[in-house]
Amino acid sequence: MNFQEPISGVLERLARALERLGPAAPADPDFSQAGAFLFQAESASFVPVPAVNFVPLPLLKGVDRNKDLLFANTERFARGLPANNALLWGARGMGKSSLIKATHAALNQTHPNLKLIEIHREDIAALPRVLGLLRAAPDDRFILFCDDLSFEAVDNSYKSLKAVLEGGIEGRPANVVLYATSNRRHLMPREMMENESSTAINPGEAVEEKVSLSDRFGLWIGFHHCSQDDYLAMVRGYADHYGLEAPDLDINREALEWAATRGSRSGRVAWQFIQDLAGRLGKTL
């Protein structure tokens, strides 16, 4: 070390050395690479998804009203018009996440600047950073998609989500909507809300804070267990689409037996039956 060197020069060289040791700053995201991306919190990067696993929109049966609601909201958003954040809640396996992916795929054909960004539930705390990156790309429109969103008693990240949805000082970027799926209408188990109520100084306010999280989604779309007719329509729709026929095949009877072994009827069960059927017939999907 040069003892004649001013202390400012020494500090500057130390700072440059520390910068070289640290991780490189992430490159600006290039959203022209694909129509869908997966956000990775560790590197604050968006990984392109070249082929999204989705079911074509016409194949989603028994949820016609839900399809119309979400498609209309998303189409307005894709056209640059105001749109609501959407919470798709309800019965498992009834096509909540499938509807989001199918709606994006259908509209992305005519609106290529409509991007689907999936963020994992455990990365919700990174939402403010994500929104900052998306805000810097005003030419694109982003559906921020979080599947199976819910919160437990020891989880306080819901407070960050509340601020991001509407209440933050900057507000939600005009080019972003948040679409989430959950089995719970209020995103939290009933016992969690009851515990908050029983231990709070003002029980009403405690419960109100929890409920207000789901209230920040302007569009609520409920999914319920399907009837036998709807279940068979799902099966028949898949079978016709993929050409799954055989002379001695009674699809309805086999589909009902399959559902009986699972103890439920849903779009997921219908698809699982179709995969089994296609395998037995030696056909690919």
FINU-530124 format. One line per 3 residues: number of its first residue (from 1); their letters; for each residue x, y, z of N, C-alpha, C, CB. Coordinates in steps of 0.02 Angstrom, whole numbers, plus 50000, padded with zeros to 5 digits. Glycine has a CB too. Layout:
FINU-530124
NUM> a> X/Y/Z/X/Y/Z/X/Y/Z/X/Y/Z ~ ...;
//
This chain:
FINU-530124
1> mnf> 50042/49940/50000/50000/50000/50000/50044/50062/50000/49952/50000/50061 ~ 50024/50111/49960/50059/50174/49958/50035/50218/50015/50049/50209/49889 ~ 50081/50228/50065/50060/50266/50124/50052/50340/50109/50110/50257/50181;
4> qep> 50076/50361/50049/50067/50431/50030/49999/50443/49995/50123/50453/49983 ~ 49964/50387/49979/49901/50393/49943/49847/50422/49989/49878/50324/49916 ~ 49808/50470/49964/49755/50498/50005/49704/50444/50025/49719/50555/49967;
7> isg> 49675/50453/50083/49626/50404/50108/49568/50397/50060/49601/50425/50177 ~ 49549/50450/50024/49493/50446/49977/49509/50397/49921/49477/50515/49949 ~ 49572/50396/49899/49591/50349/49846/49588/50277/49869/49661/50365/49820;
10> vle> 49609/50266/49932/49607/50198/49960/49534/50174/49964/49640/50197/50029 ~ 49490/50217/49988/49420/50198/49995/49388/50184/49927/49382/50253/50030 ~ 49408/50223/49877/49380/50212/49810/49401/50145/49782/49401/50268/49763;
13> rla> 49465/50127/49792/49489/50062/49767/49455/50004/49805/49565/50058/49774 ~ 49445/50013/49870/49410/49962/49909/49338/49952/49885/49412/49979/49983 ~ 49306/50008/49870/49236/50004/49846/49232/49967/49780/49206/50074/49839;
16> ral> 49279/49981/49734/49279/49947/49670/49292/49872/49678/49332/49978/49623 ~ 49337/49854/49725/49351/49784/49737/49290/49748/49765/49410/49778/49786 ~ 49253/49781/49810/49193/49750/49837/49139/49741/49784/49165/49793/49894;
19> erl> 49134/49788/49738/49086/49782/49684/49102/49722/49640/49086/49845/49642 ~ 49167/49710/49627/49186/49653/49586/49171/49587/49621/49260/49656/49569 ~ 49175/49586/49688/49161/49525/49725/49086/49510/49729/49189/49531/49795;
22> gpa> 49045/49561/49726/48973/49552/49733/48943/49525/49669/48940/49617/49751 ~ 48880/49501/49674/48846/49475/49615/48831/49530/49565/48781/49439/49635 ~ 48833/49511/49502/48820/49560/49449/48746/49581/49452/48837/49531/49379;
25> apa> 48734/49643/49436/48665/49668/49435/48626/49632/49380/48663/49745/49424 ~ 48564/49613/49395/48525/49577/49343/48513/49622/49283/48458/49554/49372 ~ 48514/49591/49224/48502/49628/49163/48429/49649/49160/48521/49586/49100;
28> dpd> 48416/49703/49124/48347/49725/49115/48308/49670/49080/48344/49792/49075 ~ 48248/49655/49104/48209/49601/49073/48191/49616/49001/48146/49587/49113 ~ 48194/49565/48959/48176/49570/48889/48111/49531/48879/48233/49543/48841;
31> fsq> 48055/49566/48879/47991/49533/48876/47970/49515/48804/47939/49577/48907 ~ 48014/49530/48756/47999/49511/48687/48017/49438/48673/48037/49556/48638 ~ 48049/49405/48721/48072/49336/48710/48016/49285/48709/48122/49317/48764;
34> aga> 47961/49299/48744/47907/49249/48749/47843/49285/48770/47925/49193/48800 ~ 47789/49245/48772/47725/49272/48795/47713/49260/48869/47669/49242/48756 ~ 47755/49217/48900/47746/49200/48970/47815/49193/49003/47706/49135/48979;
37> flf> 47816/49209/49068/47879/49208/49106/47866/49183/49176/47911/49279/49108 ~ 47919/49156/49206/47918/49136/49276/47966/49181/49314/47938/49061/49285 ~ 47941/49214/49366/47984/49259/49405/48024/49218/49455/47942/49312/49442;
40> qae> 48091/49230/49456/48135/49198/49504/48160/49250/49554/48195/49163/49469 ~ 48139/49243/49616/48153/49294/49666/48227/49298/49682/48114/49280/49729 ~ 48263/49242/49681/48333/49242/49700/48375/49289/49657/48362/49172/49697;
43> sas> 48360/49288/49592/48399/49329/49545/48359/49389/49520/48422/49288/49486 ~ 48298/49397/49545/48254/49451/49522/48250/49453/49447/48279/49519/49549 ~ 48242/49394/49417/48241/49388/49344/48177/49355/49321/48302/49349/49320;
46> fvp> 48163/49363/49257/48104/49334/49226/48127/49282/49175/48060/49389/49192 ~ 48111/49219/49188/48133/49165/49145/48079/49152/49092/48147/49100/49186 ~ 48097/49156/49028/48046/49144/48975/48020/49073/48977/48076/49159/48907;
49> vpa> 47956/49066/48964/47924/49000/48958/47903/48992/48886/47863/48991/49008 ~ 47942/48956/48846/47927/48952/48774/47862/48918/48757/47983/48917/48738 ~ 47841/48869/48797/47778/48833/48784/47740/48825/48849/47793/48763/48751;
52> vnf> 47685/48862/48856/47645/48860/48917/47600/48798/48915/47602/48924/48924 ~ 47596/48763/48970/47552/48705/48976/47481/48730/48989/47576/48656/49032 ~ 47439/48729/48938/47371/48754/48947/47321/48712/48908/47366/48828/48925;
55> vpl> 47259/48716/48930/47203/48683/48895/47168/48736/48853/47154/48649/48946 ~ 47155/48722/48789/47120/48772/48747/47054/48793/48779/47107/48744/48677 ~ 47038/48856/48774/46979/48885/48807/46914/48847/48791/46972/48957/48787;
58> pll> 46902/48827/48729/46838/48792/48715/46832/48725/48750/46831/48781/48640 ~ 46887/48695/48772/46883/48631/48806/46865/48636/48880/46949/48595/48799 ~ 46864/48695/48907/46845/48705/48977/46768/48706/48981/46876/48770/49007;
61> kgv> 46740/48652/49005/46667/48645/49008/46641/48656/49078/46647/48575/48983 ~ 46577/48675/49082/46544/48682/49146/46560/48746/49183/46560/48626/49188 ~ 46599/48790/49152/46618/48853/49185/46607/48912/49137/46693/48851/49210;
64> drn> 46553/48908/49098/46543/48956/49044/46537/49028/49070/46480/48939/49005 ~ 46500/49037/49124/46492/49104/49153/46559/49131/49177/46442/49103/49211 ~ 46599/49088/49208/46665/49109/49232/46711/49127/49174/46697/49053/49274;
67> kdl> 46707/49088/49120/46748/49103/49061/46730/49172/49034/46737/49049/49007 ~ 46666/49186/49029/46644/49251/49002/46669/49309/49044/46567/49253/48997 ~ 46664/49301/49111/46685/49355/49156/46759/49369/49150/46667/49337/49228;
70> lfa> 46800/49316/49154/46872/49327/49153/46896/49349/49084/46908/49263/49174 ~ 46867/49321/49032/46888/49340/48964/46873/49413/48951/46853/49296/48912 ~ 46813/49436/48971/46795/49506/48959/46841/49553/48997/46722/49518/48980;
73> nte> 46855/49537/49061/46900/49579/49101/46970/49582/49070/46903/49552/49173 ~ 46994/49523/49048/47062/49520/49021/47066/49554/48952/47085/49447/49015 ~ 47014/49547/48913/47014/49580/48847/47016/49656/48854/46953/49558/48806;
76> rfa> 46978/49682/48901/46981/49754/48913/47051/49775/48933/46930/49774/48967 ~ 47080/49736/48978/47148/49752/49000/47198/49750/48942/47170/49702/49055 ~ 47192/49700/48899/47237/49693/48842/47230/49752/48794/47224/49628/48805;
79> rgl> 47172/49781/48791/47159/49839/48747/47180/49905/48778/47085/49842/48728 ~ 47207/49902/48839/47229/49963/48872/47175/49998/48912/47256/50010/48823 ~ 47119/49964/48924/47064/49992/48962/47068/49970/49035/46996/49971/48932;
82> pan> 47033/50005/49080/47035/49984/49151/47009/49913/49160/46994/50033/49194 ~ 47039/49878/49207/47019/49809/49223/47033/49795/49296/47055/49757/49177 ~ 47000/49744/49322/47006/49728/49393/47056/49672/49406/46938/49708/49421;
85> nal> 47086/49673/49465/47120/49613/49490/47067/49559/49500/47159/49628/49556 ~ 47086/49496/49489/47036/49442/49493/47058/49388/49541/47024/49412/49423 ~ 47011/49366/49583/47022/49310/49628/46976/49253/49607/47008/49330/49703;
88> lwg> 47005/49198/49585/46968/49139/49566/46971/49090/49624/46996/49107/49499 ~ 46915/49078/49657/46916/49040/49719/46865/48983/49714/46900/49086/49779 ~ 46876/48932/49755/46825/48879/49760/46853/48810/49755/46774/48889/49708;
91> arg> 46811/48764/49730/46825/48692/49732/46890/48675/49695/46767/48654/49702 ~ 46925/48627/49722/46987/48604/49691/46973/48569/49625/47025/48556/49738 ~ 47019/48576/49578/47015/48539/49515/46962/48562/49466/47004/48470/49530;
94> mgk> 46932/48620/49478/46879/48644/49434/46903/48694/49381/46824/48674/49475 ~ 46968/48700/49372/46993/48738/49316/47010/48811/49329/46944/48736/49262 ~ 47025/48829/49391/47040/48898/49407/47104/48922/49371/47047/48908/49482;
97> ssl> 47159/48887/49383/47222/48906/49350/47219/48892/49276/47281/48870/49382 ~ 47185/48839/49256/47178/48823/49184/47143/48879/49148/47140/48757/49175 ~ 47093/48909/49179/47055/48963/49147/47099/49024/49136/46994/48982/49188;
100> ika> 47142/49040/49184/47187/49097/49177/47235/49086/49119/47226/49110/49243 ~ 47266/49027/49117/47314/49013/49064/47280/49009/48996/47351/48948/49078 ~ 47221/48980/48993/47185/48975/48930/47163/49043/48904/47125/48929/48937;
103> tha> 47141/49086/48949/47120/49154/48930/47179/49193/48902/47089/49191/48990 ~ 47236/49189/48936/47295/49223/48911/47315/49196/48842/47354/49215/48960 ~ 47315/49130/48834/47335/49101/48770/47289/49123/48714/47335/49025/48775;
106> aln> 47224/49127/48727/47176/49148/48676/47187/49221/48655/47105/49138/48700 ~ 47198/49264/48704/47205/49336/48689/47274/49354/48665/47188/49376/48750 ~ 47325/49314/48683/47393/49329/48662/47401/49324/48587/47441/49282/48697;
109> qth> 47356/49287/48554/47360/49280/48482/47345/49346/48446/47312/49227/48458 ~ 47300/49385/48474/47283/49450/48444/47315/49509/48481/47208/49459/48443 ~ 47339/49497/48541/47373/49549/48581/47440/49521/48605/47328/49571/48642;
112> pnl> 47490/49520/48560/47555/49489/48579/47592/49526/48635/47599/49487/48519 ~ 47570/49586/48651/47603/49622/48706/47572/49603/48774/47598/49697/48696 ~ 47524/49557/48774/47494/49534/48836/47537/49476/48863/47420/49511/48826;
115> kli> 47570/49487/48919/47616/49438/48947/47588/49408/49011/47684/49471/48961 ~ 47603/49344/49021/47584/49309/49083/47646/49298/49125/47549/49240/49067 ~ 47646/49324/49186/47702/49318/49232/47680/49277/49293/47729/49388/49254;
118> eih> 47709/49219/49302/47691/49178/49361/47740/49193/49418/47692/49103/49344 ~ 47712/49207/49476/47752/49217/49536/47730/49166/49588/47746/49291/49563 ~ 47777/49132/49619/47760/49081/49668/47734/49113/49733/47820/49037/49683;
121> red> 47692/49076/49768/47663/49099/49831/47717/49121/49880/47620/49044/49862 ~ 47772/49083/49884/47824/49099/49933/47864/49161/49915/47870/49040/49942 ~ 47854/49188/49855/47891/49247/49833/47848/49310/49836/47917/49238/49763;
124> iaa> 47791/49307/49870/47745/49364/49873/47780/49426/49902/47684/49347/49916 ~ 47827/49415/49948/47862/49472/49978/47900/49513/49926/47910/49449/50032 ~ 47915/49482/49868/47952/49517/49815/47907/49557/49769/47993/49468/49775;
127> lpr> 47842/49558/49782/47795/49591/49737/47812/49665/49724/47727/49587/49766 ~ 47830/49705/49775/47847/49775/49759/47903/49781/49708/47866/49811/49823 ~ 47954/49738/49714/48009/49740/49666/47985/49719/49596/48066/49694/49689;
130> vlg> 47942/49668/49594/47915/49645/49530/47876/49701/49495/47870/49583/49540 ~ 47834/49734/49533/47794/49787/49504/47837/49844/49478/47744/49814/49555 ~ 47892/49858/49513/47937/49910/49490/47968/49892/49422/47992/49921/49540;
133> llr> 47986/49829/49413/48014/49807/49350/47962/49808/49294/48044/49737/49357 ~ 47901/49788/49310/47848/49788/49259/47825/49858/49242/47789/49747/49283 ~ 47827/49902/49290/47808/49972/49278/47856/50004/49227/47810/50013/49343;
136> aap> 47918/49980/49225/47968/50008/49179/47961/49981/49108/48038/49993/49205 ~ 47910/49940/49095/47897/49914/49028/47827/49932/49006/47908/49837/49025 ~ 47813/49997/48996/47744/50019/48984/47714/49996/48918/47742/50094/48987;
139> ddr> 47754/49973/48871/47727/49950/48807/47694/49882/48812/47781/49949/48756 ~ 47706/49846/48865/47677/49779/48875/47624/49781/48929/47731/49728/48893 ~ 47579/49732/48926/47527/49724/48977/47540/49658/49012/47455/49726/48945;
142> fil> 47536/49657/49078/47558/49599/49116/47502/49572/49161/47618/49616/49159 ~ 47488/49507/49154/47446/49471/49202/47493/49438/49251/47399/49418/49166 ~ 47493/49462/49312/47535/49433/49365/47494/49378/49398/47558/49488/49417;
145> fcd> 47517/49317/49390/47478/49257/49408/47509/49221/49468/47473/49210/49348 ~ 47469/49213/49521/47491/49176/49579/47441/49120/49592/47498/49222/49642 ~ 47465/49058/49587/47422/49000/49595/47421/48977/49667/47445/48943/49549;
148> dls> 47361/48956/49689/47352/48928/49757/47375/48976/49811/47390/48861/49763 ~ 47350/49036/49808/47368/49088/49856/47328/49081/49920/47358/49159/49825 ~ 47362/49076/49976/47329/49075/50041/47380/49093/50094/47297/49005/50056;
151> fea> 47356/49107/50154/47400/49129/50208/47382/49092/50272/47394/49205/50219 ~ 47433/49077/50312/47423/49042/50375/47431/49091/50433/47474/48984/50381 ~ 47421/49065/50493/47418/49108/50553/47483/49147/50566/47401/49066/50614;
154> vdn> 47541/49117/50552/47604/49149/50567/47631/49189/50508/47656/49097/50588 ~ 47592/49196/50456/47614/49228/50394/47587/49299/50391/47592/49187/50332 ~ 47633/49347/50390/47612/49417/50386/47622/49448/50318/47649/49458/50437;
157> syk> 47641/49407/50268/47654/49435/50202/47590/49460/50169/47687/49383/50158 ~ 47532/49440/50197/47470/49465/50168/47465/49541/50173/47409/49433/50202 ~ 47499/49570/50222/47497/49643/50229/47533/49676/50171/47529/49665/50296;
160> slk> 47587/49646/50147/47621/49673/50089/47578/49667/50027/47688/49637/50077 ~ 47542/49612/50022/47498/49602/49964/47442/49654/49963/47469/49532/49964 ~ 47415/49670/50021/47363/49720/50025/47386/49787/49998/47338/49727/50096;
163> avl> 47446/49807/50019/47473/49871/49997/47486/49871/49922/47537/49887/50034 ~ 47510/49815/49896/47526/49811/49825/47463/49813/49783/47565/49747/49811 ~ 47410/49780/49805/47350/49777/49765/47320/49846/49752/47299/49733/49798;
166> egg> 47318/49888/49803/47288/49953/49793/47317/50008/49838/47215/49949/49804 ~ 47337/49988/49899/47348/50039/49949/47416/50071/49952/47334/50011/50013 ~ 47464/50048/49909/47530/50077/49911/47532/50149/49888/47577/50036/49870;
169> ieg> 47585/50184/49904/47589/50255/49887/47592/50265/49811/47651/50286/49919 ~ 47622/50217/49774/47624/50223/49702/47562/50194/49668/47686/50189/49674 ~ 47529/50148/49702/47472/50115/49672/47494/50061/49623/47427/50165/49637;
172> rpa> 47447/50022/49600/47462/49969/49552/47477/50000/49484/47404/49919/49547 ~ 47531/49977/49450/47545/50003/49383/47486/49991/49336/47608/49971/49355 ~ 47475/50038/49291/47418/50032/49245/47425/49974/49197/47410/50096/49206;
175> nvv> 47486/49949/49189/47498/49894/49142/47502/49826/49177/47562/49906/49103 ~ 47476/49821/49238/47479/49758/49276/47411/49744/49309/47534/49762/49331 ~ 47389/49681/49303/47334/49656/49344/47358/49593/49380/47269/49642/49301;
178> lya> 47331/49580/49438/47348/49521/49476/47291/49471/49473/47366/49539/49550 ~ 47304/49411/49449/47256/49357/49448/47281/49303/49496/47245/49328/49375 ~ 47240/49285/49545/47260/49234/49594/47206/49181/49599/47272/49267/49663;
181> tsn> 47227/49120/49615/47180/49066/49629/47188/49045/49701/47192/49005/49581 ~ 47133/49021/49730/47135/48999/49800/47075/48954/49813/47135/49060/49849 ~ 47085/48906/49857/47028/48865/49880/46986/48903/49931/47052/48799/49910;
184> rrh> 47013/48959/49956/46979/48997/50009/46956/49064/49982/47026/49007/50069 ~ 46894/49080/49997/46866/49143/49972/46902/49204/50001/46791/49147/49988 ~ 46921/49199/50066/46955/49255/50098/47030/49243/50106/46923/49268/50166;
187> lmp> 47056/49192/50072/47128/49178/50069/47157/49154/50134/47165/49238/50046 ~ 47116/49147/50186/47140/49127/50252/47093/49076/50282/47148/49188/50298 ~ 47119/49028/50320/47075/48979/50352/47029/49012/50403/47115/48924/50385;
190> rem> 46969/48984/50410/46921/49014/50457/46949/49018/50527/46856/48973/50457 ~ 46987/48965/50548/47012/48966/50617/47062/49023/50628/47045/48900/50634 ~ 47097/49043/50574/47144/49098/50581/47106/49163/50595/47187/49106/50517;
193> men> 47051/49173/50560/47012/49234/50571/46979/49233/50640/46958/49241/50517 ~ 46957/49173/50662/46926/49168/50728/46977/49180/50783/46894/49100/50737 ~ 47038/49156/50774/47090/49168/50824/47106/49242/50829/47154/49129/50806;
196> ess> 47110/49275/50771/47123/49347/50772/47068/49383/50809/47130/49374/50700 ~ 47006/49361/50797/46949/49394/50829/46951/49385/50905/46884/49367/50801 ~ 46969/49324/50928/46966/49310/50999/47023/49342/51039/46968/49235/51010;
199> tai> 47079/49357/51005/47137/49385/51041/47145/49460/51031/47199/49350/51019 ~ 47107/49489/50987/47116/49560/50972/47079/49603/51024/47091/49577/50902 ~ 47104/49664/51034/47070/49712/51078/47004/49731/51047/47114/49775/51090;
202> npg> 47004/49741/50982/46942/49755/50945/46932/49699/50895/46945/49825/50910 ~ 46895/49647/50912/46888/49589/50868/46860/49606/50799/46842/49539/50900 ~ 46814/49653/50796/46785/49671/50731/46836/49698/50683/46730/49721/50740;
205> eav> 46881/49740/50709/46932/49770/50666/46982/49717/50642/46969/49825/50703 ~ 46998/49669/50685/47045/49616/50667/47018/49575/50609/47060/49571/50727 ~ 46955/49555/50615/46925/49516/50561/46919/49558/50498/46856/49489/50582;
208> eek> 46901/49621/50506/46893/49665/50448/46958/49672/50409/46869/49734/50470 ~ 47014/49674/50445/47078/49679/50411/47092/49618/50368/47135/49688/50462 ~ 47074/49559/50393/47084/49497/50355/47039/49496/50293/47070/49436/50400;
211> vsl> 46976/49512/50303/46928/49509/50248/46945/49560/50194/46857/49519/50273 ~ 46973/49617/50215/46987/49670/50167/47039/49650/50116/47008/49732/50202 ~ 47078/49598/50129/47127/49575/50080/47092/49550/50018/47172/49519/50110;
214> sdr> 47044/49505/50025/47009/49480/49966/46965/49534/49935/46966/49419/49984 ~ 46944/49583/49974/46904/49638/49947/46943/49679/49896/46880/49683/50003 ~ 47009/49676/49899/47049/49715/49853/47051/49685/49783/47120/49722/49879;
217> fgl> 47025/49625/49776/47015/49597/49710/46946/49619/49686/47021/49519/49710 ~ 46945/49659/49634/46881/49686/49611/46836/49634/49580/46893/49740/49561 ~ 46865/49580/49555/46826/49528/49522/46834/49462/49560/46847/49519/49447;
220> wig> 46779/49438/49588/46778/49373/49622/46742/49324/49576/46742/49377/49692 ~ 46774/49267/49562/46744/49216/49520/46744/49150/49559/46781/49209/49452 ~ 46685/49125/49575/46679/49065/49616/46673/49002/49574/46620/49070/49662;
223> fhh> 46707/48949/49595/46704/48884/49563/46676/48833/49612/46775/48862/49538 ~ 46627/48795/49589/46593/48748/49633/46597/48678/49604/46519/48769/49644 ~ 46584/48627/49645/46586/48559/49622/46537/48549/49564/46569/48510/49680;
226> csq> 46558/48511/49515/46517/48505/49455/46466/48449/49462/46562/48493/49394 ~ 46414/48454/49422/46363/48402/49420/46388/48344/49377/46296/48429/49392 ~ 46351/48289/49378/46370/48232/49337/46367/48250/49263/46324/48172/49351;
229> ddy> 46317/48289/49243/46311/48308/49173/46371/48351/49151/46246/48347/49161 ~ 46391/48398/49194/46449/48440/49177/46512/48398/49173/46457/48496/49230 ~ 46520/48351/49220/46579/48307/49219/46582/48267/49154/46577/48260/49281;
232> lam> 46526/48238/49134/46525/48199/49072/46536/48243/49011/46459/48161/49066 ~ 46513/48306/49014/46525/48352/48958/46600/48368/48953/46485/48417/48968 ~ 46634/48373/49010/46706/48384/49009/46741/48324/48976/46733/48395/49081;
235> vrg> 46722/48264/48998/46753/48204/48971/46741/48199/48896/46726/48141/49006 ~ 46678/48210/48875/46661/48205/48805/46697/48257/48763/46586/48211/48795 ~ 46704/48317/48791/46740/48369/48755/46813/48350/48742/46738/48434/48794;
238> yad> 46846/48324/48792/46915/48301/48784/46918/48243/48734/46945/48280/48851 ~ 46873/48194/48742/46875/48135/48699/46864/48153/48626/46822/48084/48722 ~ 46817/48198/48612/46805/48219/48543/46865/48257/48515/46742/48263/48539;
241> hyg> 46894/48300/48557/46950/48341/48534/47010/48298/48515/46970/48391/48588 ~ 47023/48246/48554/47082/48205/48542/47066/48141/48503/47114/48187/48608 ~ 47004/48132/48481/46987/48074/48441/46993/48009/48478/47030/48072/48381;
244> lea> 46970/48007/48540/46975/47946/48581/46910/47906/48574/46989/47964/48656 ~ 46908/47862/48526/46850/47821/48514/46871/47749/48501/46809/47848/48454 ~ 46826/47703/48517/46836/47633/48502/46768/47600/48496/46881/47598/48557;
247> pdl> 46760/47549/48454/46694/47519/48443/46660/47494/48506/46701/47461/48396 ~ 46697/47464/48551/46666/47435/48611/46676/47479/48672/46695/47366/48624 ~ 46687/47544/48662/46703/47589/48717/46641/47627/48740/46758/47638/48696;
250> din> 46624/47621/48803/46570/47660/48833/46603/47713/48878/46520/47614/48874 ~ 46617/47770/48848/46656/47821/48884/46619/47846/48946/46671/47880/48838 ~ 46554/47858/48940/46517/47884/48997/46521/47836/49057/46444/47897/48978;
253> rea> 46510/47772/49044/46511/47723/49099/46580/47720/49131/46491/47654/49073 ~ 46632/47718/49089/46700/47714/49117/46719/47778/49154/46750/47701/49061 ~ 46696/47835/49128/46712/47899/49162/46679/47903/49230/46689/47958/49118;
256> lew> 46617/47878/49236/46583/47879/49300/46615/47831/49349/46508/47861/49291 ~ 46637/47773/49325/46673/47727/49368/46738/47757/49393/46687/47660/49332 ~ 46772/47793/49348/46835/47826/49367/46822/47878/49422/46868/47860/49305;
259> aat> 46770/47918/49413/46754/47969/49463/46736/47937/49530/46697/48014/49439 ~ 46701/47880/49527/46681/47846/49589/46742/47823/49628/46636/47786/49574 ~ 46794/47800/49593/46854/47778/49629/46891/47837/49659/46901/47740/49581;
262> rgs> 46882/47896/49632/46915/47956/49659/46873/47991/49712/46930/48006/49603 ~ 46809/47974/49715/46765/48004/49764/46746/48076/49749/46797/48002/49830 ~ 46755/48097/49686/46737/48166/49668/46731/48172/49593/46788/48216/49696;
265> rsg> 46697/48225/49572/46693/48242/49500/46720/48313/49492/46620/48236/49473 ~ 46767/48322/49446/46794/48388/49433/46828/48387/49364/46844/48409/49488 ~ 46848/48445/49342/46885/48449/49279/46951/48411/49283/46897/48520/49260;
268> rva> 46983/48414/49341/47047/48379/49349/47037/48303/49344/47080/48397/49416 ~ 46985/48278/49377/46971/48206/49374/46954/48186/49302/46913/48188/49421 ~ 46916/48228/49266/46900/48213/49196/46964/48208/49154/46853/48267/49167;
271> wqf> 47011/48254/49165/47073/48253/49127/47115/48192/49144/47112/48317/49139 ~ 47116/48173/49207/47153/48114/49228/47124/48051/49196/47153/48107/49305 ~ 47057/48048/49190/47026/47992/49156/47046/47991/49082/46950/47995/49163;
274> iqd> 47047/48049/49051/47064/48053/48980/47136/48030/48969/47055/48125/48954 ~ 47181/48048/49014/47250/48026/49007/47255/47950/49012/47295/48059/49061 ~ 47217/47921/49059/47216/47848/49066/47187/47816/49003/47176/47827/49128;
277> lag> 47132/47844/48978/47100/47817/48919/47145/47820/48858/47036/47855/48906 ~ 47178/47877/48848/47223/47885/48791/47280/47834/48795/47251/47956/48789 ~ 47306/47822/48856/47359/47773/48864/47336/47704/48845/47385/47774/48935;
280> rlg> 47275/47686/48867/47249/47620/48850/47237/47611/48776/47186/47607/48889 ~ 47218/47666/48742/47205/47663/48671/47268/47672/48629/47155/47715/48651 ~ 47325/47685/48663/47388/47693/48627/47392/47758/48587/47398/47635/48582;
283> ktl> 47359/47810/48612/47359/47875/48577/47393/47927/48621/47287/47897/48560 ~ 47424/47976/48587/47456/48031/48622/47409/48090/48626/47522/48050/48587 ~ 47420/48133/48675/47378/48193/48684/47419/48255/48666/47353/48199/48758;
//
